[in-house]
Amino acid sequence: MALDFLSSLFRKKPKEEPTPAPEPMEVEELEEQVESREENEQITQILERINEIENDIPRIKISIDTLKKQIQELRDDIDRLDKTIKDVMMLYEVISQEINPFKEQMGQENPLTSEIQELRKELEDLKLEIAQIKNDIKVLAGYGVDLDSIIYEVLAEV
C-alpha cells in the first residue's frame, strides 16, 4: 500500500485538455440572435393579446345583443309615446276648434284642422248615404221584394 501511495505521487498526471475557448461570435450573428429574441417576444405578446381578445369577444357579443334589445325597447316606447302625443294633439285640436272663437283663422293655418274638416265631411256624406239606403230598403220592402236574397247576394260579392 505504501508503495501504491508513493507511486501515485510520482506518476505523471494526464494533462487535462484545456476546454476550447468559445469562439468569439461575430457581431452580425449576435445582432441576428437579439433580433430573433425580440421577434419571439413580440410574437408571444401578440399571441397573448389575441387570446385576451378571443376571450373578450363572447362578452362583447352578449353586451351588444343586450344593447340592441334595449335600443329596440326604447324605439317601441318612443313609437308609443309619439302615437300618444299625436292622439292628444288631435284631441286638443278638436276641443280647441269647438271652443275657440278664432277657429276660422286657425282653420286656415293648421293642417290638422283641415284634415279634421275633411273627415267630418266624409262622415256626413256617409250618414246621408246610409239614410238613402234605408229609404230604398223601405221602398223595396213595400213592393214585396225578397230583401234577404239581395243581402246574401251582396255579401257574397264582397
Disulfide bonds with the S-S distance in Angstrom:
none
